[in-house]
Amino acid sequence: MNMKLFYIILSIVLVLPNSTTLLSNMKGGIGMMGSNTAEIIVDGHQDALYKSIDSETWLPTTDLGKNTDFEVDIPKLQKGGLNVPFLAAYTPGFYGNDARSISHTLAQISSLYWTAENNAEQLQIVSHAPDILATANRGKIAAVPTIEGAYSLNKENAIELTRQYQDLGIAVMGFTWNYSNALGEGADQIYDDQAKTASSGGLTELGAKVVKEMNSLGMAVDVSHMAESTFWDVMETTKAPVIATHSGVKALKDHQRNLTDEQLVALKENGGVIGIVFYPEFLTDSGGATISDVVDHIDHAVKIMGVDHVAIGSDFDGAELPSDIKDSSEIGKIKEALTERGYSEEEVSKIMGLNTLRVLNEIQGAADRVIRAQGLSIIPEVEMGENLNERTPTLTAELKVEEGTELDPESLKVIVDGISNQATYDKKLAILSFTPKEPLKEKFHVVTFLGADKEGNEQRTTRIFRVE
């Protein structure tokens, strides 16, 4: 029996009258909660970052620490109590697996670092679930970086660039937007070429390698925006739970961006979670939507999956909203609506955030253990987001080797945009360096300086930079 057929049968079983006993058998909290005191509200998908950069230079121009006309900024998040936003780097219009997609993705991640630097008292970039809780408990916004559509990955750079994204704090990565790419088939089942060529085949061989690498790194695979064929291939491949950060349920609205009941069951059995989206087009056929429609989708997902596998993923700043919620400051209306539907306080807390954090914690806990070289430290000359005035810059870093640590000279690498290069090492000056042979294309780039000791334990430091 294939996986899809198995979950079709299981989804039928789960909606029989006796399924209420299954729904009441909920997990009791998340083990890493400890003495949590802050109320946690997690939104699994927001798109403010692409709006925060200049359309020409791609430099950050809108400080999210101030009141803006966006649906998400720090004052609105604080007013709504939304203290864990998943902020996506989304590249509208850049759907080729090329340097331009890399640059636009990095520009948005750089903008988030710029925002964090300018608003250090209010917001901190964090990726690991225990750190997210600790940050929220200190009264700060825990901003979790994600990527929507990995169009920057290709067969030459995919594995190393994925590692660099993790270095930068990316906790969740979706393989596609609606268009297909080198990793797999998107929801619209076409490529973004002039002819809008039809695609087929689900997850590619490269996509499967990236799934396995993300499992190893403890990064969450986002299955929203995938074609159904890609979803099933991911479920066959992954060894860790996955997240649908912002999707609806297909039983209530037949749309290619929504998940079938069979997919919901598979997501539950995988240990994953679905974040219910707020976009009216995914919620109802009426041409508009209200918060009640959002909760209808939550209700159906809970019926199929149980309350432990359902969350929210608004798509603030990326799509239209229901008529009775204007921005992130009003996220509390979702809580109120859930309570009115009869959800308990514990169940509301799970849906509003704890489920997503529990799943993220499980994904990260399943990662391969990495031992860092304690006797090595690498200090790049370039600062995060720094502008360099030439397209063939010499990239340098100071390498400090503590007494008793034996350096492996062959391990010294400088990785640029996912391409690994042997570093030049000046032992006397303790400097690693690399100069590209060809001028760098586009604006934003990412560099990682890497070294290891004789036992193979690595140390790495990663920075985003911009060239004129």
N, C-alpha and C positions, 0 to 999 in steps of 0.2 A: 504494500500500500504506500503510495507516495505521500509526501508531507501535506500537500494541499488537501487531498482527499481525506486524510486523517483528521485535519482540523475542521473540515466541513461537517463530518460526522460528530465531532466533539462539540461544535458550536450548537448543533441541534439538541444534543443532550443537555447542554447548559441552560437552555431556555425552556425546558420542560418544567411543570409546576413544582417539582421537588427541588429545583435549583435554588430556592430561597435559603436552604440550609448551607449550600456552598457559598452563597454571598455573605452569610453571617460569620463564616469561618475566616476572619481577617487576621493578618499578622499583627502582633502586638508591638507597635512602635518600631524604632530603628535603633539598633544596638549602639551606634556611635553618638546618640543624643546626649548621654551623660546628664549633667545638671542644667540642661538648656532652659533659659529663662525668657529669651526673646520670642515673640510670635514670629513665625517664619512664613513668608509668602514668596513663593518661587514662580516666576513666569518663564516658561521654557523657551520662548522665542520673541525677540524684539528686534526691530530693524532701524533703530535710530542712527547707527554708526554711518551708514552710507549717506545719510542726509547731513551729517556733521562735517563733511569734507567739501572743499571747493571743487566745483565740477571741472575746472581746468587744471589747477595745480595739484589737486588731491591732497593738499595740506589741510589740517584741521582748522576750521573757521568758526564753528559754533561750539561754545563752551557749554556742555550739558550741566554744568554746575549752576547755571543761571536760568531764569524763566525764559522759555522759548515758545515758539508756536508748534513745537513737536508734541507728539503724544507721550513721549518719554523724556524727562530731564530729572535732575536730582531733586529739585523742589517738588515736582509731581510725585516722584517715587516716595519721598518722605511723607508727603501728605496722605498718600494711599497706604502707607505701611508696606510697600512692595520692596522688600530689602534684599531680594536675590533675583536680579534680572539676568537672564541669559541673553547677552548682546551679540548679535550675529554680524559677521562680515559677509555681506551679500553684494554680488557684483552685477547689478542689472545692466544688460547690454554687452557684457563681456563673458561670453559662453564658450570661447575657444580655449583649448588646453595650451595656453601660450603665456609669454612674458607679460602681456597686458593684464591677463587675469591674475597672475601672481602679484603684480604691482598694485592693482586695485584692492585686492584682498589685504595686502600688507598695509596699504594706506589707511584702511579702516581700523586695523589692529593698532597701528601707530596712533591713530586718533584717540583710541580708548586709553592708551598709556598717557597721552597728553592730557586727557580729561582727568585721569587719576592723579597725575602730578599737580594739576591746578586745583584739585579739590581733595587733597589728602586727608583732611579732617572728616570728610563726609563719605568718601568712596575708596574702596580698595579692590584691586584685581586679585581674585582668588579662583582656584580651580579644583582643589581637593575638598571633598565633602566635610571633613572635620574642620578644616580652615574656614569654610563657608559659614558653618554654624558659629565658630568662634568670632568671626568678623561681625556677624549679625548680633551676637550677644554683646559686643562692644558698642553697639548702636550705629555701626557703619553700614553702608550699602555694600554688599558683596557682589561685585560685578564679575560674571562668569563669561569669558570670551568663547564664542563658538564660530563655526563657519557654515554658511548655507550655500551649498553647491561648490564642490571641490574641482572647479574648472581649471585651477592652477596646477593640477597634478597630471603628469604624463608618464610614459614608460621610462624616460630618462631620469626624472626627478622624484617620482612619487614617494618612495620609501624615505629617503633622506629629508624631503620637504615636509612630510608628515611628522617626522621627528622634530624638525625645527618648529613646526606649528605647536607641538606639545611643549617645547622649550618656552614658547611665548605665552603659554597658559591656555591654549585651546583645549577645552574639555570635551567638546562635542563637535562632530563634523558630519554634515550631510553630503552625500556623494553628488547629488544632482539638484538643480532646481527643476523646472519642468522639462528642460531640454536634455537630451542624452549626451553623454560624453565618454571619455576614455575609460571610466570606471563602470559605467552601466547605463541602463535605459531610464530616462526620466518619465514623469507622469504623462507627458503629452506624446511620448513615443516617437519623437522626431528630433533631428539635429537642428541647430540654429544656423544652417547655411542658407544661401539665397533660395534654394529650391525647397527648403524645409523637408529634407530627405527623411523618409520613414526609417525608424530604427527597429531592432529586434534583438532578442537574445538575453535580456536580463543583465545580470552581473557579468562583467568581463573577467578574463583571467587576471588582468591587472587589478581590477576591483577586488577580487578575492584575496589577492596578496595584501592589499591595503586593509581589508577587514581583519586579516590575521595580524598585521602589524599593529593596528589600533587595539586589538585585544591584548597584545603583548605589552603595549604602552599604557593600557588603562584608559584609553580614550573611548568615548561613547560613539557608536555609529547611530546617526540619525536617519530613520527610514521614511520620514516625511518627504514628499516630492518624488519618491521613487515610483516607477512603474510596478505593477503588481508582480510581474515576473522577476524584477530585481529584488523586491522584498523577499520573495520565497527563496531566492538564491542566497541572500544574506542570511536568512534564518537557517539554511542548510550549512552555512560556512562558519558563522560566529560561534565562539566558545563562551561568550559573555552575554549578559542582557543587552538589549538595544533600546533606544528611545525614539518614539515618534513625537517630535517636539511640538508640532502644530498641525494637527489633522482633525477631521471630523469623522463621523461614522456613516458608512454608505447606506445602512438600512434606513436612515432618516433623510438623506439627500444623496441621490445617485450622481456622484461626481468623481472623476478620476483621482482627485486629491484625497478622497476619503477612504477609510479602511473598511473592508468587508468584515462580517462577523467571524469568518474563518481566520482572517488576519488578526483580529482582536484576540481570539483564543490562542493563536500561535504566540502572540506577544505576551500574553499572560503566562503560558507554559515556559516561555523563554526567560521569564522573570523581569520583563521590561515594563514600560509605562507609556501611555499615550497622553499627550497634552492636548486638550480640546481647544481648537482654534476659535476665534471670535468672528471671522470673516463671514458676513451674511451669505455670500454666494455658496459657501460650503455647508450652510446650516439649514436652509429652507428654500422652497420653490416660490415663495410669495413675493420675492423681489426685495424684501427687507427682512430685518431680524431684530429681536430684542434679547435681553439677557435670558429670558425664559427659554429661548431656542438654544442658547449655549447650554443651559442646564438640562434640556431635553437630551442633548448629545451626551452629556455627562451621565445622565440616568441610564441611557442605553448601554454605554460602555461599562458602567458598574454592573448592570444586569448580566452582561456577557462575561466580564473579566473579574468582577469583584472590586471592592473599593480600593484595594491596595495597589491597583495598577492604572489608576486614572488621575490625571493632573490637569493643569491649564497651560496653554501656550498661545498667548493672545494674538501675536503678529502685529502688535502696536507699531505704528509708523511704516508698516508694510502693506496694509490693506484697510479697506473700509471697516467701520465698527458697527455693532448694533446701535440702534437709535437712542437707547437709554444709557449708554456709557460713552463719555467723550474722550477720555484719556486714562493714563495709568493712575491718576489720582483717585479714580472711582473704582478701583479694583475691588474694594470692599463690598460693592453691590453684588458681586458674584458670591461672596460669603453669605450675605443676607439671603440671597435667593436659594442657596443650598440649604440653609437652616429652615427656610419656609417650606422646602420640599420634604423635610423630615429627617435630614441628615443630622447625626449627633455631632457634638463639638469635636470629638476625636476624629470622626470621618471627615468633617470639614477641614480640619488641620492637615489630614493626609492629602486630600485633593488639592488644597491650596499650597502645598509645598513639600511636605515630609515624604510623600511617595517618590517624587523626583530625586530628592537628596538620598533617600535610601537606595534607589537603583544606581545612582551615580557612585555611591560608596561601594556597592557590590561590584560594579564594573572596575573601579580602581583597585579594589581589593583582590581581584582576580588577575591583575597584571603580573608580568614576570618581575621578580625582585631584581633591582639594579643596585649594585654596590659601587658607590662613587669613590674615586681615588682621593682619600683624605689628605694626602701629602702634596697634592697639586692644586694650584689656583691659577685661573686665567683671567686677566684684566684687559679687555679690549680698549683700544684708544678711542674708538667711535662710541658715542653715546646713543642711547635709544632715540630713534627718530632724527638723528643729526643729518644735516644737509652737507653733502660733499660737492666740491666744485669741479670735479672731473669724472669722466665716464670710465676711466681705467685707473681707479684709485688703488693705492697700495694699502691693503687692510692689515693692520698690525695689532698685536696683543702682547702684553707682558706675561711671561710664564714663570711662576714661582714654584720651585721644587724644594720642599722641606727636607732637612737632614734626615737620612734614613729611608727616603723614598727614592727608588730607582726608576728613572724615566725610560720609557720605550720610545726612542727617536722615530721609529717607523710609524708610530701611531699618530703623529702630529699631522692634523688635517685642518684645512680651512674650507668650509662648505658654504657655497654661495647659491642661493635659490634652489637648493636640493641637489646641487652638483658638487661632489667631493673632489678636492684638490690637495695634492701633497704640499704641505707648508714648507717654507724656507725657515730654518731655525738658526738664529745667531746665538750660540751657547754663551758666548762672552757677555753679550748684552741681555740675554734671556728674553729674546724677542721672536715671536712667531710672525710670519708675514706671507702675504700672497698678493700678486698683482695680476688681474685678468689679462689674458692675451688679446682679447677682443673687447671693444667698448661695450659696456653694459647697456642693454636696451631698457626703455621705459624709465619710470621714476623711482619706485620703491623697490628695495631689495632686502634680503635677510642673509646675515652672515653668522656662521657658527665656528668658533675656534675649539678644536678638540684635541685632547691628549690623553694618554693612559700610562699607568705604571707597568712594570714588568709582569704583574699578575693579571693584567688585562682590565683592571678597574679604570673606568674612564672619568674624565672631568670635561665639561663642555659649558661654554657661555655663548649666548645668542643675542644678537642685536638687529633691529631694523634700521636701515639708513636710506637716505634719498640722494639721488644724483641729479645735477642740473642737465 
